[in-house]
Amino acid sequence: MNTEETLRYWTAYMRTADLAERTIRERLIFIRHVDRETSGIYSVTKRELIEWIGAQRWSNSTRVHRRSGLNTFFAWMQEEGLRADNPAYQLPKVQMAPRDPRPFHVDEIEALLSSGIYRRTRVMVALYYYVGLRASEIAAVHGGDVDWRRQTLTTVGKGNKTKELPIPAALWEIVQDMPRDAYWFPNHQANRKFAAGEGHITGQSVSAVLSDAIRRAGLKHRPHDLRAATATEMNRHGVSAFVIQGGMRHERMDTTNHYLKVDLEQIRAGYETLPVVSMPARSGRRAA
């Protein structure tokens, strides 16, 4: 079996496991990259992988992700009898560098909305902030996803998981003016999913549009920080951590914690709830 035959089989394996097409595509691109820049997926050794990875100028999070991806792929090859070993087994462990959440403040969101951005970009901002949608989910919103009676929006998120979300009042006012039987962000140019005019834009397009708007507004954020604002503002206003986790659609609470920024005044308010204890003016001990 040659490389392309192996990758076709791996593609079928991933689709059978019901992985998202975006995940499958990204994994294939990466493994083809490895195959080209090393001695090949059938011959590469652990040492060669270590030296190749060490030469890459990846961010910490990318390095963590790629290490995991290599182990997943080569473990699969070994299980399928396509290699006798797994060269990615026990690659040097990458310590994940902590990243403090950098949510937008409400006044920054208002500054972005007032910076002269077009209406469709303002709607993207609203979907990011009010219901915490991801860029790929925003790109695919269709009027048919809205339950106009129950005021909910159904979206398909990571892992092809479908979730119905309530639409808050502030967003509902915006939703009223959106198409009921068409994509909200149609593609006027062909992309990897649709021919021109036959579908919607991609998540990368949403991120690019918002990144440009944020930069022009003079703000030091990335689009995903709007989603962090969703979690942070709910927490700031006393919403249960479990409700926030559900709204963010996270499997684990520790993932939600990566989006939450607790500010000094919240900590101060927490300290102020402590019962006051009596503080004696003197020790009461007699001098010897």
C-alpha positions as CSV (number, residue, x, y, z in Angstrom):
1,M,0.0,0.0,0.0
2,N,1.5,3.4,-1.0
3,T,1.1,6.7,0.8
4,E,-2.0,7.8,-1.1
5,E,-3.7,4.5,-0.6
6,T,-2.9,4.6,3.1
7,L,-4.3,8.1,3.4
8,R,-7.5,7.1,1.5
9,Y,-8.0,4.3,3.9
10,W,-7.3,6.6,6.9
11,T,-9.8,9.0,5.5
12,A,-12.4,6.3,5.4
13,Y,-11.5,5.2,8.9
14,M,-11.9,8.8,10.3
15,R,-15.3,9.2,8.5
16,T,-16.4,5.9,9.9
17,A,-15.5,7.3,13.3
18,D,-17.8,10.3,12.5
19,L,-15.0,12.9,12.7
20,A,-15.8,16.3,11.3
21,E,-14.8,16.9,7.7
22,R,-12.7,19.9,8.8
23,T,-10.8,17.7,11.3
24,I,-10.2,15.1,8.6
25,R,-9.0,17.7,6.1
26,E,-6.6,19.3,8.6
27,R,-5.2,15.9,9.6
28,L,-4.6,14.9,6.0
29,I,-2.8,18.2,5.2
30,F,-0.5,17.8,8.2
31,I,0.4,14.1,7.5
32,R,1.1,14.9,3.9
33,H,3.4,17.7,5.1
34,V,5.2,15.2,7.4
35,D,5.5,12.7,4.5
36,R,7.1,15.3,2.2
37,E,9.6,16.7,4.7
38,T,10.8,13.5,6.3
39,S,11.8,10.1,4.9
40,G,8.1,9.3,4.6
41,I,5.4,7.9,6.8
42,Y,6.6,4.3,6.2
43,S,10.3,5.0,7.1
44,V,10.4,8.0,9.4
45,T,12.1,7.2,12.8
46,K,11.5,8.7,16.3
47,R,14.7,10.6,16.1
48,E,13.9,12.0,12.7
49,L,10.5,13.1,14.0
50,I,12.1,14.8,17.0
51,E,14.6,16.6,14.9
52,W,11.9,17.7,12.4
53,I,9.5,18.9,15.1
54,G,12.3,20.8,16.8
55,A,13.0,22.7,13.6
56,Q,9.4,23.9,13.3
57,R,8.5,27.4,14.5
58,W,5.2,26.4,16.0
59,S,3.4,28.0,18.9
60,N,3.1,26.1,22.1
61,S,-0.5,25.1,21.5
62,T,0.3,24.0,17.9
63,R,3.2,21.9,19.2
64,V,0.9,20.2,21.7
65,H,-1.7,19.5,19.0
66,R,0.8,18.2,16.4
67,R,2.5,15.9,18.9
68,S,-0.9,14.3,19.7
69,G,-1.8,14.1,16.0
70,L,1.4,12.3,15.1
71,N,0.9,9.7,17.8
72,T,-2.7,9.2,16.7
73,F,-1.8,8.6,13.1
74,F,1.2,6.3,13.7
75,A,-0.6,4.3,16.4
76,W,-3.3,3.7,13.8
77,M,-0.7,2.6,11.2
78,Q,0.7,0.2,13.7
79,E,-2.7,-1.2,14.6
80,E,-3.5,-1.7,11.0
81,G,-0.3,-3.6,10.4
82,L,1.1,-0.8,8.1
83,R,4.1,-0.3,10.3
84,A,5.7,-2.6,12.9
85,D,6.3,0.4,15.3
86,N,4.9,3.7,16.2
87,P,7.8,6.3,15.8
88,A,5.7,9.0,17.6
89,Y,5.4,6.9,20.8
90,Q,6.8,8.8,23.7
91,L,7.9,11.9,21.8
92,P,9.1,14.5,24.3
93,K,6.1,15.8,26.2
94,V,5.2,19.4,25.5
95,Q,4.2,21.4,28.5
96,M,1.1,23.4,27.7
97,A,1.8,27.1,28.4
98,P,-1.1,28.7,30.4
99,R,-2.9,31.4,28.5
100,D,-4.9,33.9,30.5
101,P,-8.3,34.6,29.0
102,R,-8.5,37.9,27.2
103,P,-12.2,38.5,26.8
104,F,-13.5,41.7,25.2
105,H,-14.9,44.2,27.7
106,V,-18.4,45.4,26.9
107,D,-17.2,48.8,26.0
108,E,-14.7,47.3,23.5
109,I,-17.5,45.4,21.9
110,E,-19.5,48.6,21.6
111,A,-16.4,50.3,20.1
112,L,-16.1,47.5,17.6
113,L,-19.8,47.8,16.6
114,S,-19.5,51.5,16.3
115,S,-16.3,51.5,14.2
116,G,-18.0,51.6,10.8
117,I,-18.3,47.9,10.2
118,Y,-20.9,46.6,7.8
119,R,-24.2,45.2,9.0
120,R,-23.3,41.6,8.3
121,T,-20.1,42.0,10.4
122,R,-22.2,43.4,13.2
123,V,-24.4,40.4,13.1
124,M,-21.3,38.1,13.3
125,V,-20.2,40.0,16.4
126,A,-23.7,39.6,17.9
127,L,-23.7,35.8,17.2
128,Y,-20.3,35.4,18.7
129,Y,-21.1,37.4,21.9
130,Y,-24.8,36.7,22.7
131,V,-24.8,33.0,22.1
132,G,-21.1,32.1,22.0
133,L,-21.1,30.6,18.5
134,R,-17.7,29.7,17.0
135,A,-16.6,31.1,13.6
136,S,-17.5,27.9,11.7
137,E,-21.0,27.9,13.3
138,I,-21.6,31.5,12.5
139,A,-20.7,30.9,8.8
140,A,-23.3,28.2,8.5
141,V,-26.3,29.9,10.1
142,H,-29.5,29.5,8.0
143,G,-32.9,30.9,8.7
144,G,-34.2,27.4,8.9
145,D,-32.0,26.9,12.0
146,V,-34.2,29.3,13.9
147,D,-37.4,28.1,15.7
148,W,-39.3,31.3,15.3
149,R,-42.0,30.2,17.8
150,R,-39.7,29.0,20.6
151,Q,-37.0,31.6,19.9
152,T,-34.1,29.1,19.6
153,L,-31.2,28.6,17.2
154,T,-29.9,25.1,16.3
155,T,-26.2,24.8,15.5
156,V,-23.8,22.0,14.7
157,G,-20.6,22.4,16.7
158,K,-17.4,20.4,17.3
159,G,-17.7,16.7,16.7
160,N,-20.8,17.2,14.6
161,K,-22.8,17.7,17.8
162,T,-26.2,19.4,17.3
163,K,-27.3,21.8,20.0
164,E,-30.4,24.0,20.4
165,L,-29.6,27.4,22.0
166,P,-32.0,29.9,23.4
167,I,-31.9,33.3,21.7
168,P,-31.7,36.1,24.2
169,A,-33.8,39.2,23.8
170,A,-31.0,41.5,22.5
171,L,-30.1,39.0,19.8
172,W,-33.8,38.3,18.9
173,E,-34.3,41.9,17.8
174,I,-31.5,41.4,15.3
175,V,-32.7,37.9,14.2
176,Q,-36.1,39.4,13.2
177,D,-34.4,41.2,10.2
178,M,-32.5,38.1,9.0
179,P,-33.6,35.8,6.2
180,R,-36.0,33.0,7.2
181,D,-35.3,30.7,4.3
182,A,-31.6,31.3,3.3
183,Y,-28.1,31.4,4.7
184,W,-27.3,34.5,6.6
185,F,-23.8,34.7,5.1
186,P,-24.0,33.3,1.6
187,N,-20.9,32.8,-0.4
188,H,-20.5,35.0,-3.5
189,Q,-17.3,33.2,-4.4
190,A,-16.6,29.5,-4.6
191,N,-15.0,27.9,-1.6
192,R,-14.0,24.3,-0.7
193,K,-17.6,23.5,0.3
194,F,-19.8,25.2,-2.3
195,A,-19.8,26.7,-5.8
196,A,-20.2,30.4,-5.9
197,G,-23.7,31.4,-4.7
198,E,-24.7,27.9,-3.7
199,G,-23.9,27.9,0.0
200,H,-22.3,29.8,2.8
201,I,-18.9,31.3,3.6
202,T,-16.4,29.4,5.6
203,G,-15.4,29.8,9.2
204,Q,-12.0,31.1,8.0
205,S,-13.8,33.9,6.2
206,V,-15.7,34.9,9.4
207,S,-12.4,35.0,11.3
208,A,-10.7,37.0,8.6
209,V,-13.5,39.6,8.4
210,L,-13.7,40.0,12.2
211,S,-9.9,40.1,12.6
212,D,-9.7,42.9,10.1
213,A,-12.5,44.8,11.8
214,I,-10.9,44.4,15.2
215,R,-7.6,45.6,13.9
216,R,-9.1,48.6,12.2
217,A,-10.9,49.5,15.5
218,G,-7.6,49.5,17.3
219,L,-8.4,46.7,19.6
220,K,-5.9,44.1,20.8
221,H,-8.0,41.0,20.5
222,R,-8.7,38.0,18.3
223,P,-12.3,37.1,17.3
224,H,-12.5,34.1,19.7
225,D,-12.1,36.6,22.6
226,L,-15.7,37.6,21.9
227,R,-16.7,34.1,22.9
228,A,-14.6,34.5,26.1
229,A,-16.7,37.6,26.8
230,T,-19.8,35.4,26.7
231,A,-18.5,33.2,29.5
232,T,-16.9,36.0,31.5
233,E,-19.9,38.4,31.5
234,M,-22.2,35.6,32.6
235,N,-19.9,34.7,35.4
236,R,-19.5,38.4,36.4
237,H,-23.3,38.6,36.7
238,G,-23.6,35.5,39.0
239,V,-24.6,32.9,36.5
240,S,-24.0,29.3,37.7
241,A,-20.8,27.7,36.4
242,F,-22.8,24.8,35.2
243,V,-25.1,27.0,33.2
244,I,-22.1,28.8,31.7
245,Q,-20.6,25.4,30.8
246,G,-23.8,24.4,29.1
247,G,-24.1,27.7,27.2
248,M,-20.5,27.4,26.0
249,R,-21.2,23.7,25.0
250,H,-18.1,22.4,26.7
251,E,-17.7,18.7,27.7
252,R,-15.5,19.6,30.6
253,M,-15.5,22.4,33.1
254,D,-11.8,23.0,32.9
255,T,-12.3,24.0,29.2
256,T,-14.8,26.6,30.3
257,N,-12.3,27.9,32.8
258,H,-10.0,28.8,29.9
259,Y,-12.6,31.3,28.8
260,L,-13.4,32.9,32.2
261,K,-11.5,35.9,33.5
262,V,-12.2,36.8,37.1
263,D,-11.4,40.4,37.8
264,L,-10.1,42.1,40.9
265,E,-13.5,43.5,41.9
266,Q,-15.1,40.0,41.8
267,I,-12.3,38.8,44.0
268,R,-12.8,41.8,46.3
269,A,-16.5,41.1,46.5
270,G,-15.7,37.5,47.4
271,Y,-13.3,38.5,50.2
272,E,-16.0,40.9,51.5
273,T,-18.3,38.0,52.1
274,L,-16.0,36.5,54.7
275,P,-17.4,36.8,58.2
276,V,-15.5,39.4,60.2
277,V,-13.5,38.0,63.1
278,S,-12.7,39.9,66.3
279,M,-9.2,41.3,66.3
280,P,-7.8,41.9,69.8
281,A,-6.0,45.2,70.3
282,R,-3.4,43.5,72.6
283,S,-2.1,40.0,73.0
284,G,-3.3,39.7,76.6
285,R,0.0,38.0,77.6
286,R,1.6,39.1,80.7
287,A,5.2,40.3,80.5
288,A,7.6,37.9,82.2
